[in-house]
Amino acid sequence: MMKKRLYILLIFGISISAFAQDKHLELERKLIEHFQKQTWGDALITSDSLYLSPFKEKFNVSVSDNYIEFDTTHLVIKNPYFNGKYENDEEEKNNVKNFPKSFSVIYENSLVSLFENGKFACFHLDNFKRNTKLEAELNTKQFKYHWVIDNKLGGISGNTIFLWNGSKWTKFKDNFPLKNQPKLFEDENFIVYGDCFGEWGGTVYFFEKSTSKTFFTESTCANSVIKNADGYNVLAHLGHGGGSTEVKTISDPTKLTFVKSNEIGKTVKGEALGYTDKSNAFEKKIDFYGVQIFSSFNYQDKVLYIVHLSELTFIAEIKKNEIEIVNPLFFNDLYTHDPITNKYGNYTLINLDHYGTGLDREISVLIIQGNKITKLDWNENHSR
């Protein structure tokens, strides 16, 4: 009997392994086919070299031997306060008002979004049905923008920031550096955020909680921050020209250049403030041209990246100058201009904008939990 069970388990294990190998081979075939269509000339495209950068900072794109099986789902959810007058307005600045007015957050196992009427819409993360109980509790004020601040839901109403204490809104008495822009990262020491002036550069700011001092450096344009033993790893990308991306590791943000509050968000001689930082208090870990990386996030013991190249957006590991594709995501041309990635407990939330669809407003989100990735599009399908 025991031998029979062991035999069944062995056959089952071999079947799973064969299935995984088949999926890996099918992925290789599809990727080779895609990159062949994107390649000029007679370049040989293989799974070991799908794309070789022609620029000075060379990188190679290949199919990873360690395929990661993500369960991907794509859904469309509607703004419950959808207003037809915005939909039909010829003014682009009004036409986008059916999208969230600030980037969504995750709070109490719900996606919490804020709309043009100043009200929150909340969606359970297990089924994306509305959490009307939480909505009723939160919508006792009208808000202009919202965040999660020190693990509590926060928002600005009038000129005052309030925190939700679980039963009511209370005034936030500490200094907070933001009014109408998303937060990149927060820990016990810093609140991190950025600005972006496109081809004229961008800046990442570190607001020190204990002193209310702010320090900065160039980052064009920051979209994700991962903290590890080396420090704060700031990922940035820009779509201008052929695209570019970099990761700067900042071990001690207080060694960057200090900035006065009235200088934040300003340009200097037509360029982003970040370029005036001469501290060199960082180390560049990635510096690629010709590719865009929209997000970085932790998965098990790895750092994974959402990479956009040759009209394809995929998930990859990066090992020095090798970009190894571990999953094709939705195998389409998912594109975004100024995304933001944040971690909320076991969830990673990636807020996606697209200028041609909603200007700088969020049009979609990616929610990652374990090996499950859900893409939610607001109001209609935004796939390319």
C-alpha contacts under 8 A as a table, 3 or more apart, distances in Angstrom:
res1	aa1	res2	aa2	distance
1	M	4	K	5.08
1	M	5	R	6.39
2	M	5	R	5.16
2	M	6	L	6.24
3	K	6	L	5.08
3	K	7	Y	6.07
4	K	7	Y	5.05
4	K	8	I	6.26
5	R	8	I	5.10
5	R	9	L	6.18
6	L	9	L	5.07
6	L	10	L	6.06
7	Y	10	L	5.05
7	Y	11	I	6.22
8	I	11	I	5.16
8	I	12	F	6.05
9	L	12	F	4.96
9	L	13	G	6.02
10	L	13	G	5.09
10	L	14	I	6.17
11	I	14	I	5.10
11	I	15	S	6.14
12	F	15	S	5.09
12	F	16	I	6.31
13	G	16	I	5.22
13	G	17	S	6.20
14	I	17	S	5.07
14	I	18	A	6.08
15	S	18	A	5.09
15	S	19	F	6.09
16	I	19	F	5.05
16	I	20	A	6.17
17	S	20	A	5.15
17	S	21	Q	6.13
18	A	21	Q	5.00
18	A	22	D	6.11
19	F	22	D	5.08
19	F	23	K	6.31
20	A	23	K	5.14
20	A	24	H	6.20
21	Q	24	H	5.02
21	Q	25	L	6.19
22	D	25	L	5.12
22	D	26	E	6.11
23	K	26	E	5.03
23	K	27	L	6.09
24	H	27	L	5.08
24	H	28	E	6.24
24	H	67	Y	6.60
25	L	28	E	5.02
25	L	29	R	6.21
26	E	29	R	5.07
26	E	30	K	6.24
27	L	30	K	5.20
27	L	31	L	6.07
27	L	328	P	7.74
28	E	31	L	5.22
28	E	32	I	6.05
28	E	47	S	5.97
28	E	63	V	6.56
29	R	32	I	5.28
29	R	33	E	6.17
30	K	33	E	5.10
30	K	34	H	6.15
31	L	34	H	5.03
31	L	35	F	6.16
31	L	47	S	7.75
31	L	50	L	7.62
32	I	35	F	5.33
32	I	36	Q	5.97
32	I	45	I	6.25
32	I	46	T	6.20
32	I	47	S	6.45
32	I	50	L	6.40
33	E	36	Q	5.20
33	E	37	K	6.48
34	H	37	K	5.35
34	H	38	Q	6.59
35	F	38	Q	4.91
35	F	39	T	6.15
35	F	45	I	7.19
35	F	50	L	6.15
35	F	51	Y	7.24
35	F	310	S	7.28
36	Q	39	T	5.22
36	Q	45	I	6.26
38	Q	310	S	6.34
39	T	43	A	7.21
40	W	43	A	7.35
45	I	49	S	6.07
45	I	50	L	5.20
45	I	51	Y	7.37
46	T	49	S	5.15
46	T	50	L	5.56
46	T	62	S	7.98
47	S	50	L	5.83
47	S	62	S	5.51
47	S	63	V	5.32
48	D	61	V	7.42
48	D	62	S	4.69
48	D	63	V	6.28
49	S	52	L	6.55
49	S	60	N	6.28
49	S	61	V	5.68
49	S	62	S	5.03
50	L	60	N	7.52
50	L	61	V	5.44
50	L	62	S	5.49
50	L	63	V	7.79
51	Y	60	N	5.85
51	Y	61	V	5.12
51	Y	62	S	7.40
52	L	58	K	7.17
52	L	59	F	6.04
52	L	60	N	4.58
52	L	61	V	6.43
53	S	57	E	7.77
53	S	58	K	5.06
53	S	59	F	5.30
53	S	60	N	6.31
53	S	290	G	7.21
54	P	58	K	6.59
55	F	58	K	5.69
55	F	289	Y	6.74
55	F	290	G	7.56
57	E	287	D	6.90
57	E	288	F	5.79
57	E	289	Y	6.93
58	K	288	F	7.22
58	K	321	N	6.80
59	F	288	F	7.33
59	F	321	N	4.59
59	F	322	E	5.71
59	F	323	I	7.05
60	N	321	N	6.41
60	N	322	E	5.06
60	N	323	I	6.03
61	V	322	E	6.07
61	V	323	I	4.72
61	V	324	E	5.88
61	V	325	I	7.35
62	S	322	E	7.38
62	S	323	I	6.32
62	S	324	E	4.95
62	S	325	I	6.18
63	V	324	E	5.35
63	V	325	I	4.84
63	V	326	V	6.79
64	S	67	Y	6.10
64	S	324	E	4.80
64	S	325	I	5.29
64	S	326	V	5.42
65	D	326	V	7.88
66	N	326	V	6.42
67	Y	325	I	7.83
67	Y	326	V	4.67
67	Y	327	N	6.36
68	I	326	V	5.48
68	I	327	N	5.95
69	E	327	N	7.04
69	E	371	N	6.94
70	F	327	N	7.25
70	F	329	L	7.74
70	F	371	N	4.76
70	F	372	K	5.66
70	F	373	I	6.74
71	D	371	N	6.06
71	D	372	K	4.69
71	D	373	I	6.05
72	T	329	L	7.10
72	T	330	F	7.24
72	T	372	K	6.02
72	T	373	I	4.79
72	T	374	T	5.77
72	T	375	K	7.76
73	T	372	K	7.95
73	T	373	I	6.35
73	T	374	T	4.72
73	T	375	K	6.19
74	H	374	T	5.82
74	H	375	K	4.77
74	H	376	L	6.13
74	H	377	D	7.86
75	L	374	T	7.47
75	L	375	K	6.19
75	L	376	L	4.98
75	L	377	D	6.36
76	V	376	L	5.48
76	V	377	D	4.71
76	V	378	W	5.95
76	V	379	N	6.25
76	V	380	E	5.85
76	V	381	N	6.18
77	I	376	L	6.59
77	I	377	D	6.22
77	I	378	W	5.33
77	I	379	N	5.64
77	I	380	E	7.47
78	K	82	F	7.30
78	K	378	W	5.63
78	K	379	N	4.27
78	K	380	E	7.52
79	N	82	F	5.10
79	N	98	N	6.72
79	N	99	F	7.21
79	N	115	F	7.89
79	N	121	A	7.72
79	N	378	W	6.73
79	N	379	N	6.28
80	P	121	A	7.12
81	Y	98	N	7.77
81	Y	115	F	7.48
81	Y	117	N	7.75
82	F	98	N	5.66
83	N	86	Y	5.74
83	N	87	E	6.79
83	N	98	N	6.58
84	G	87	E	4.95
84	G	88	N	6.35
85	K	88	N	5.39
85	K	89	D	6.02
86	Y	89	D	5.09
86	Y	94	N	5.68
86	Y	95	N	4.79
86	Y	96	V	7.03
86	Y	97	K	6.16
86	Y	98	N	6.65
87	E	95	N	5.40
87	E	96	V	7.59
87	E	98	N	7.26
88	N	95	N	6.86
89	D	92	E	7.41
89	D	94	N	6.31
89	D	95	N	5.38
90	E	94	N	7.74
90	E	95	N	6.77
91	E	94	N	5.41
91	E	95	N	6.02
92	E	95	N	4.81
92	E	96	V	6.46
93	K	96	V	6.00
93	K	97	K	7.41
93	K	359	L	7.88
94	N	97	K	5.49
95	N	98	N	7.31
96	V	99	F	5.89
96	V	357	T	7.64
96	V	358	G	5.05
96	V	359	L	7.10
96	V	361	R	7.51
97	K	100	P	7.25
97	K	101	K	7.20
97	K	115	F	7.79
97	K	116	E	6.09
98	N	115	F	7.23
98	N	116	E	7.05
99	F	115	F	6.85
99	F	116	E	7.90
99	F	358	G	7.03
99	F	361	R	6.37
99	F	362	E	6.39
99	F	363	I	6.21
99	F	378	W	6.78
100	P	103	F	6.66
100	P	104	S	7.39
100	P	113	S	6.28
100	P	114	L	5.44
100	P	115	F	4.67
100	P	116	E	6.91
100	P	361	R	6.42
100	P	362	E	6.03
100	P	363	I	7.66
101	K	114	L	5.97
101	K	115	F	5.23
101	K	116	E	5.86
101	K	144	K	7.55
101	K	145	Y	7.00
101	K	361	R	6.35
101	K	362	E	7.70
102	S	113	S	7.39
102	S	114	L	6.14
102	S	115	F	7.58
102	S	144	K	7.86
102	S	145	Y	5.42
102	S	146	H	6.48
102	S	180	N	7.61
102	S	181	Q	7.39
102	S	182	P	7.32
102	S	361	R	6.99
102	S	362	E	7.29
103	F	113	S	7.08
103	F	114	L	7.82
103	F	146	H	7.70
103	F	182	P	6.41
103	F	351	N	6.37
103	F	361	R	7.39
103	F	362	E	5.92
104	S	111	L	6.73
104	S	112	V	5.63
104	S	113	S	4.57
104	S	114	L	7.02
104	S	146	H	7.98
104	S	147	W	7.89
104	S	351	N	7.03
104	S	362	E	7.83
105	V	111	L	5.91
105	V	112	V	5.36
105	V	113	S	6.72
105	V	147	W	6.54
105	V	148	V	6.81
105	V	349	L	7.41
106	I	109	N	6.49
106	I	110	S	5.57
106	I	111	L	4.71
106	I	112	V	5.85
106	I	148	V	7.90
106	I	344	Y	6.36
106	I	349	L	7.52
107	Y	110	S	5.38
107	Y	111	L	6.55
107	Y	112	V	6.59
107	Y	148	V	7.60
107	Y	152	K	7.76
107	Y	153	L	6.79
107	Y	344	Y	7.83
109	N	124	H	6.31
109	N	125	L	5.82
110	S	122	C	5.95
110	S	123	F	5.14
110	S	124	H	4.52
110	S	125	L	5.22
110	S	131	N	7.42
111	L	122	C	5.51
111	L	123	F	5.08
111	L	124	H	6.56
111	L	125	L	6.48
112	V	120	F	6.57
112	V	121	A	5.93
112	V	122	C	4.57
112	V	123	F	6.70
113	S	120	F	5.50
113	S	121	A	5.27
113	S	122	C	6.34
114	L	118	G	6.42
114	L	119	K	5.72
114	L	120	F	4.49
114	L	121	A	6.32
114	L	143	F	7.71
114	L	145	Y	7.19
114	L	146	H	7.28
115	F	118	G	5.59
115	F	119	K	5.77
115	F	120	F	6.43
115	F	121	A	7.62
116	E	119	K	7.38
117	N	142	Q	7.45
118	G	141	K	7.85
118	G	142	Q	4.46
118	G	143	F	4.63
118	G	144	K	6.05
119	K	139	N	5.74
119	K	141	K	7.77
119	K	142	Q	5.90
119	K	143	F	6.69
120	F	135	E	6.10
120	F	138	L	7.03
120	F	139	N	6.34
121	A	130	R	7.34
121	A	131	N	7.82
121	A	132	T	7.95
121	A	135	E	6.06
122	C	130	R	5.62
122	C	131	N	5.16
122	C	132	T	6.97
122	C	134	L	6.87
122	C	135	E	6.02
123	F	127	N	7.97
123	F	128	F	4.87
123	F	129	K	5.30
123	F	130	R	4.34
123	F	131	N	5.20
124	H	127	N	5.88
124	H	128	F	4.75
124	H	129	K	5.59
124	H	130	R	6.19
124	H	131	N	5.82
125	L	128	F	5.31
131	N	134	L	5.64
131	N	135	E	6.39
132	T	135	E	4.84
132	T	136	A	6.07
133	K	136	A	5.31
133	K	137	E	6.47
134	L	137	E	5.13
134	L	138	L	6.18
135	E	138	L	5.22
135	E	139	N	5.89
136	A	139	N	5.47
136	A	140	T	7.44
137	E	140	T	6.77
137	E	167	S	7.39
137	E	168	K	7.68
138	L	141	K	7.39
138	L	164	W	7.84
138	L	168	K	7.80
139	N	142	Q	6.81
141	K	157	S	7.06
142	Q	157	S	6.02
143	F	146	H	7.40
143	F	155	G	6.23
143	F	156	I	5.54
143	F	157	S	4.50
143	F	158	G	7.38
144	K	155	G	7.25
144	K	156	I	5.67
144	K	157	S	5.98
144	K	158	G	7.60
144	K	180	N	7.67
145	Y	155	G	5.56
145	Y	156	I	5.56
145	Y	157	S	7.86
145	Y	179	K	7.17
145	Y	180	N	5.94
145	Y	181	Q	7.82
146	H	153	L	7.47
146	H	154	G	5.58
146	H	155	G	4.00
146	H	156	I	6.42
147	W	153	L	6.17
147	W	154	G	5.27
147	W	155	G	6.16
147	W	182	P	7.11
147	W	183	K	7.16
148	V	151	N	5.68
148	V	152	K	5.29
148	V	153	L	4.55
148	V	154	G	5.56
149	I	152	K	5.20
149	I	153	L	6.18
149	I	154	G	5.88
149	I	163	L	7.87
149	I	186	E	7.97
150	D	186	E	7.48
150	D	187	D	7.76
152	K	163	L	6.45
152	K	164	W	6.41
152	K	165	N	7.27
153	L	163	L	5.76
153	L	164	W	5.45
154	G	161	I	6.83
154	G	162	F	5.54
154	G	163	L	4.38
154	G	164	W	6.28
155	G	161	I	5.52
155	G	162	F	5.51
155	G	163	L	6.70
156	I	159	N	6.51
156	I	160	T	5.49
156	I	161	I	4.26
156	I	162	F	6.22
156	I	179	K	7.23
157	S	160	T	5.48
157	S	161	I	6.29
157	S	162	F	7.29
160	T	171	K	7.14
160	T	172	F	7.86
161	I	171	K	6.13
161	I	172	F	5.59
162	F	169	W	5.76
162	F	170	T	5.25
162	F	171	K	4.45
162	F	172	F	5.13
163	L	169	W	5.44
163	L	170	T	5.31
163	L	171	K	6.27
163	L	172	F	5.92
164	W	167	S	6.98
164	W	168	K	5.70
164	W	169	W	4.58
164	W	170	T	6.39
165	N	168	K	5.79
165	N	169	W	6.36
165	N	170	T	6.99
175	N	209	K	7.76
175	N	212	S	6.82
177	P	207	F	7.06
178	L	181	Q	6.31
178	L	182	P	7.72
178	L	183	K	7.73
182	P	193	Y	7.09
182	P	340	I	7.69
183	K	186	E	7.69
183	K	191	I	7.33
183	K	192	V	6.34
183	K	193	Y	5.14
184	L	191	I	7.67
184	L	192	V	5.35
184	L	193	Y	4.90
184	L	194	G	7.44
184	L	223	N	6.93
184	L	224	S	6.32
184	L	225	V	6.66
184	L	340	I	6.46
184	L	341	T	6.86
184	L	342	N	6.55
185	F	190	F	7.95
185	F	191	I	5.92
185	F	192	V	4.99
185	F	193	Y	6.98
185	F	224	S	7.70
185	F	225	V	6.16
185	F	342	N	6.58
186	E	189	N	7.65
186	E	190	F	5.70
186	E	191	I	4.51
186	E	192	V	6.14
187	D	190	F	5.61
187	D	191	I	6.78
188	E	209	K	7.71
189	N	208	E	5.89
189	N	209	K	5.65
189	N	210	S	7.09
190	F	206	F	5.96
190	F	207	F	5.31
190	F	208	E	4.71
190	F	209	K	5.65
191	I	206	F	5.90
191	I	207	F	5.09
191	I	208	E	6.78
191	I	209	K	7.22
192	V	204	V	7.11
192	V	205	Y	5.62
192	V	206	F	4.76
192	V	207	F	6.25
193	Y	204	V	5.85
193	Y	205	Y	5.40
193	Y	206	F	6.93
194	G	202	G	7.22
194	G	203	T	5.41
194	G	204	V	4.23
194	G	205	Y	5.68
194	G	219	S	7.97
194	G	221	C	7.50
194	G	222	A	6.30
195	D	202	G	5.47
195	D	203	T	5.38
195	D	204	V	6.69
195	D	221	C	7.12
195	D	222	A	7.85
195	D	265	G	6.33
196	C	201	G	6.23
196	C	202	G	4.20
196	C	203	T	6.64
196	C	220	T	6.50
196	C	221	C	5.53
196	C	272	A	7.56
197	F	200	W	5.24
197	F	201	G	5.26
197	F	202	G	5.62
197	F	271	E	7.69
197	F	272	A	6.51
198	G	201	G	5.59
198	G	202	G	7.04
198	G	220	T	7.31
198	G	221	C	7.56
198	G	238	L	6.87
198	G	240	H	7.07
199	E	238	L	7.73
199	E	240	H	6.17
200	W	270	G	7.15
200	W	271	E	4.92
200	W	272	A	6.04
201	G	218	E	7.31
201	G	219	S	7.17
201	G	220	T	5.10
201	G	221	C	7.10
201	G	271	E	6.21
201	G	272	A	5.01
201	G	274	G	7.43
201	G	275	Y	7.61
202	G	218	E	5.85
202	G	219	S	5.11
202	G	220	T	4.29
202	G	221	C	5.18
202	G	222	A	7.59
202	G	272	A	5.25
202	G	273	L	7.33
202	G	274	G	6.11
203	T	216	F	6.67
203	T	217	T	5.77
203	T	218	E	4.57
203	T	219	S	4.88
203	T	220	T	6.64
203	T	221	C	7.05
203	T	222	A	7.56
203	T	272	A	6.44
203	T	273	L	6.34
203	T	274	G	4.47
203	T	275	Y	7.86
204	V	216	F	5.62
204	V	217	T	5.75
204	V	218	E	6.25
204	V	219	S	5.60
204	V	221	C	7.94
204	V	222	A	6.47
204	V	274	G	7.20
205	Y	214	T	6.44
205	Y	215	F	5.70
205	Y	216	F	4.52
205	Y	217	T	6.99
206	F	214	T	5.41
206	F	215	F	5.13
206	F	216	F	6.15
206	F	253	P	6.54
207	F	212	S	6.25
207	F	213	K	5.84
207	F	214	T	4.35
207	F	215	F	6.60
208	E	211	T	5.78
208	E	212	S	5.29
208	E	213	K	5.37
208	E	214	T	6.05
208	E	215	F	7.97
209	K	212	S	5.26
209	K	213	K	7.58
213	K	258	F	7.30
213	K	259	V	7.73
213	K	260	K	7.98
214	T	258	F	5.86
214	T	259	V	5.76
214	T	260	K	7.30
214	T	261	S	7.63
215	F	253	P	6.53
215	F	254	T	6.21
215	F	255	K	7.86
215	F	256	L	5.55
215	F	257	T	5.28
215	F	258	F	4.40
215	F	259	V	5.81
216	F	253	P	7.73
216	F	256	L	5.81
216	F	257	T	5.61
216	F	258	F	6.58
216	F	259	V	6.98
216	F	274	G	6.46
216	F	277	D	6.99
217	T	256	L	6.53
217	T	257	T	6.97
217	T	273	L	7.95
217	T	274	G	4.61
217	T	275	Y	6.98
217	T	276	T	7.75
217	T	277	D	5.34
218	E	272	A	7.66
218	E	273	L	7.35
218	E	274	G	3.66
218	E	275	Y	5.31
218	E	276	T	7.89
218	E	277	D	6.93
219	S	222	A	5.53
219	S	234	V	7.87
219	S	236	A	5.99
219	S	274	G	6.84
220	T	236	A	5.56
220	T	237	H	5.96
220	T	238	L	6.21
221	C	236	A	4.67
221	C	237	H	5.26
221	C	238	L	6.06
221	C	338	D	7.59
222	A	234	V	6.49
222	A	235	L	5.65
222	A	236	A	3.98
222	A	237	H	6.67
223	N	234	V	7.61
223	N	235	L	5.92
223	N	236	A	5.48
223	N	237	H	7.33
223	N	294	F	6.78
223	N	295	S	6.37
223	N	338	D	6.93
223	N	339	P	5.79
223	N	340	I	4.77
223	N	341	T	6.33
224	S	234	V	5.95
224	S	235	L	5.21
224	S	236	A	7.16
224	S	295	S	5.84
224	S	296	S	5.97
224	S	297	F	7.90
224	S	340	I	6.14
224	S	341	T	5.20
224	S	342	N	7.22
225	V	232	Y	6.38
225	V	233	N	5.43
225	V	234	V	4.63
225	V	235	L	6.28
225	V	296	S	7.59
225	V	341	T	7.77
226	I	232	Y	5.88
226	I	233	N	5.11
226	I	234	V	6.78
226	I	296	S	7.48
226	I	297	F	7.18
226	I	298	N	7.97
227	K	230	D	7.63
227	K	231	G	5.55
227	K	232	Y	4.49
227	K	233	N	5.97
228	N	231	G	5.41
228	N	232	Y	6.65
228	N	233	N	7.66
230	D	249	T	7.12
230	D	250	I	7.70
230	D	251	S	5.88
231	G	249	T	6.11
231	G	250	I	5.39
231	G	251	S	4.06
231	G	252	D	6.93
232	Y	248	K	7.94
232	Y	249	T	5.45
232	Y	250	I	5.07
232	Y	251	S	6.21
233	N	247	V	6.32
233	N	248	K	5.63
233	N	249	T	4.35
233	N	250	I	6.44
234	V	247	V	5.37
234	V	248	K	5.22
234	V	249	T	6.30
234	V	250	I	7.79
235	L	245	T	7.42
235	L	246	E	5.89
235	L	247	V	4.47
235	L	248	K	6.73
235	L	293	I	7.93
235	L	295	S	7.31
235	L	296	S	7.08
236	A	245	T	5.58
236	A	246	E	5.43
236	A	247	V	6.37
236	A	293	I	7.45
236	A	294	F	7.76
237	H	243	G	7.36
237	H	244	S	5.56
237	H	245	T	4.17
237	H	246	E	6.52
237	H	292	Q	5.64
237	H	293	I	5.98
237	H	294	F	6.71
238	L	243	G	5.51
238	L	244	S	5.35
238	L	245	T	6.49
238	L	292	Q	6.66
238	L	337	H	7.77
239	G	242	G	6.80
239	G	243	G	4.29
239	G	244	S	6.63
239	G	292	Q	6.68
239	G	337	H	7.13
240	H	243	G	5.34
240	H	244	S	7.69
242	G	289	Y	6.96
242	G	290	G	4.66
242	G	291	V	7.01
243	G	289	Y	6.00
243	G	290	G	4.77
243	G	291	V	5.18
243	G	292	Q	5.55
244	S	287	D	7.70
244	S	288	F	5.71
244	S	289	Y	4.25
244	S	290	G	5.53
244	S	291	V	5.39
244	S	292	Q	5.49
245	T	286	I	7.37
245	T	287	D	5.98
245	T	288	F	5.36
245	T	289	Y	6.44
245	T	291	V	6.61
245	T	292	Q	5.51
245	T	293	I	6.09
246	E	284	K	7.22
246	E	285	K	7.32
246	E	286	I	4.78
246	E	287	D	4.38
246	E	288	F	6.27
247	V	284	K	5.84
247	V	285	K	5.37
247	V	286	I	4.83
247	V	287	D	6.76
248	K	282	F	6.15
248	K	283	E	5.54
248	K	284	K	4.48
248	K	285	K	5.89
248	K	286	I	7.25
249	T	282	F	5.42
249	T	283	E	5.14
249	T	284	K	6.29
249	T	285	K	6.83
250	I	253	P	6.08
250	I	281	A	6.50
250	I	282	F	4.56
250	I	283	E	6.68
251	S	281	A	7.66
251	S	282	F	6.86
252	D	255	K	5.79
252	D	256	L	7.69
252	D	281	A	7.44
253	P	256	L	5.45
253	P	281	A	7.68
254	T	257	T	7.60
254	T	258	F	7.73
255	K	279	S	7.00
255	K	281	A	5.93
256	L	277	D	7.11
256	L	279	S	5.49
256	L	280	N	7.50
256	L	281	A	5.72
257	T	277	D	5.62
257	T	278	K	7.32
257	T	279	S	6.18
259	V	263	E	6.54
259	V	264	I	6.91
260	K	263	E	5.49
260	K	264	I	6.89
261	S	264	I	5.51
263	E	266	K	5.62
264	I	273	L	7.76
265	G	272	A	7.97
265	G	273	L	7.33
266	K	272	A	6.89
266	K	273	L	6.25
267	T	270	G	5.58
267	T	271	E	5.13
267	T	272	A	4.61
267	T	273	L	5.14
268	V	271	E	5.28
268	V	272	A	6.21
268	V	273	L	5.70
268	V	276	T	7.95
271	E	275	Y	7.30
272	A	275	Y	6.13
273	L	276	T	5.72
273	L	277	D	7.70
274	G	277	D	5.71
275	Y	278	K	7.82
277	D	280	N	7.65
280	N	283	E	7.81
284	K	287	D	6.89
286	I	320	K	7.64
288	F	291	V	6.68
290	G	309	L	7.80
291	V	307	V	7.48
291	V	308	H	6.33
291	V	309	L	5.45
292	Q	307	V	5.97
292	Q	308	H	5.17
292	Q	309	L	6.67
293	I	296	S	7.90
293	I	305	Y	6.67
293	I	306	I	5.72
293	I	307	V	4.37
293	I	308	H	6.00
294	F	305	Y	7.42
294	F	306	I	5.51
294	F	307	V	6.11
294	F	308	H	7.26
294	F	336	T	7.55
294	F	339	P	6.58
295	S	305	Y	5.54
295	S	306	I	5.16
295	S	307	V	7.57
295	S	339	P	7.60
295	S	340	I	7.40
295	S	341	T	6.27
295	S	350	I	7.56
296	S	303	V	6.67
296	S	304	L	5.65
296	S	305	Y	4.47
296	S	306	I	6.55
296	S	341	T	7.43
297	F	303	V	5.66
297	F	304	L	5.49
297	F	305	Y	6.54
297	F	341	T	7.73
297	F	348	T	7.34
298	N	301	D	7.16
298	N	302	K	5.85
298	N	303	V	4.64
298	N	304	L	6.20
299	Y	302	K	5.24
299	Y	303	V	6.06
299	Y	304	L	6.59
299	Y	370	G	7.31
302	K	317	E	7.80
303	V	317	E	6.75
304	L	315	I	6.63
304	L	316	A	5.69
304	L	317	E	5.13
304	L	318	I	7.59
305	Y	315	I	5.54
305	Y	316	A	5.25
305	Y	317	E	6.25
305	Y	318	I	7.63
306	I	313	T	6.79
306	I	314	F	5.67
306	I	315	I	4.65
306	I	316	A	6.47
307	V	313	T	5.46
307	V	314	F	5.39
307	V	315	I	6.09
307	V	316	A	6.83
308	H	311	E	6.92
308	H	312	L	5.66
308	H	313	T	4.31
308	H	314	F	6.62
308	H	333	D	7.77
308	H	334	L	7.90
308	H	335	Y	7.51
309	L	312	L	5.45
309	L	313	T	6.47
311	E	332	N	7.50
311	E	333	D	5.13
312	L	331	F	6.64
312	L	332	N	5.47
312	L	333	D	4.58
312	L	334	L	7.09
313	T	328	P	7.16
313	T	329	L	7.10
313	T	330	F	7.79
313	T	331	F	6.73
313	T	332	N	6.22
313	T	333	D	5.56
313	T	334	L	5.72
313	T	335	Y	7.50
314	F	325	I	6.85
314	F	327	N	6.21
314	F	328	P	4.52
314	F	329	L	5.16
314	F	330	F	7.58
314	F	331	F	6.89
315	I	325	I	5.88
315	I	326	V	5.85
315	I	327	N	5.16
315	I	328	P	6.09
315	I	329	L	6.21
316	A	323	I	6.22
316	A	324	E	5.18
316	A	325	I	4.24
316	A	326	V	5.11
316	A	327	N	6.85
317	E	323	I	5.97
317	E	324	E	5.23
317	E	325	I	6.59
317	E	326	V	6.86
318	I	321	N	7.01
318	I	322	E	5.66
318	I	323	I	4.65
318	I	324	E	6.18
319	K	322	E	5.11
319	K	323	I	6.58
319	K	324	E	7.75
325	I	328	P	7.14
328	P	331	F	5.07
329	L	332	N	7.93
332	N	383	S	7.66
332	N	384	R	6.54
333	D	383	S	7.66
333	D	384	R	5.48
334	L	383	S	6.54
334	L	384	R	6.11
335	Y	354	H	7.11
335	Y	384	R	7.92
336	T	339	P	6.32
336	T	352	L	5.74
336	T	353	D	5.38
336	T	354	H	4.98
336	T	355	Y	7.90
337	H	352	L	7.69
337	H	353	D	6.13
337	H	354	H	5.71
337	H	355	Y	6.87
338	D	352	L	7.15
338	D	353	D	6.28
338	D	354	H	7.85
338	D	360	D	7.67
339	P	350	I	6.79
339	P	351	N	5.43
339	P	352	L	4.81
339	P	353	D	6.15
340	I	350	I	5.66
340	I	351	N	5.28
340	I	352	L	7.09
341	T	348	T	7.08
341	T	349	L	5.75
341	T	350	I	4.40
341	T	351	N	6.46
342	N	348	T	5.86
342	N	349	L	5.43
342	N	350	I	6.55
343	K	346	N	7.49
343	K	347	Y	5.96
343	K	348	T	4.53
343	K	349	L	6.30
344	Y	347	Y	5.09
344	Y	348	T	6.04
344	Y	349	L	7.38
345	G	348	T	7.87
346	N	369	Q	6.16
346	N	370	G	7.63
347	Y	367	I	6.77
347	Y	368	I	5.66
347	Y	369	Q	4.96
347	Y	370	G	7.91
348	T	366	L	8.00
348	T	367	I	5.79
348	T	368	I	4.99
348	T	369	Q	6.62
349	L	365	V	6.87
349	L	366	L	5.82
349	L	367	I	4.80
349	L	368	I	6.50
350	I	365	V	5.51
350	I	366	L	4.97
350	I	367	I	6.50
351	N	362	E	6.25
351	N	364	S	6.44
351	N	365	V	4.69
351	N	366	L	6.68
352	L	362	E	5.44
352	L	363	I	6.10
352	L	364	S	5.17
352	L	365	V	5.55
352	L	366	L	7.69
353	D	358	G	6.86
353	D	359	L	7.27
353	D	360	D	5.88
353	D	361	R	5.61
353	D	362	E	4.48
353	D	363	I	5.31
353	D	364	S	6.79
354	H	357	T	5.46
354	H	358	G	5.92
354	H	359	L	6.18
354	H	360	D	6.76
354	H	361	R	7.55
354	H	362	E	7.52
354	H	363	I	6.82
355	Y	358	G	5.49
355	Y	359	L	3.81
355	Y	360	D	5.80
355	Y	361	R	7.92
356	G	359	L	6.06
357	T	363	I	7.45
358	G	361	R	5.34
358	G	362	E	7.04
358	G	363	I	6.32
362	E	365	V	7.54
363	I	377	D	6.17
363	I	378	W	5.52
363	I	382	H	7.88
364	S	375	K	6.98
364	S	376	L	5.42
364	S	377	D	4.35
364	S	378	W	5.78
364	S	382	H	7.85
365	V	375	K	5.75
365	V	376	L	5.33
365	V	377	D	6.76
366	L	373	I	6.69
366	L	374	T	5.61
366	L	375	K	4.55
366	L	376	L	6.47
367	I	373	I	5.64
367	I	374	T	5.16
367	I	375	K	6.50
368	I	371	N	7.21
368	I	372	K	5.75
368	I	373	I	4.57
368	I	374	T	6.58
369	Q	372	K	5.31
369	Q	373	I	6.62
377	D	380	E	6.22
377	D	381	N	5.91
377	D	382	H	6.24
378	W	381	N	7.58
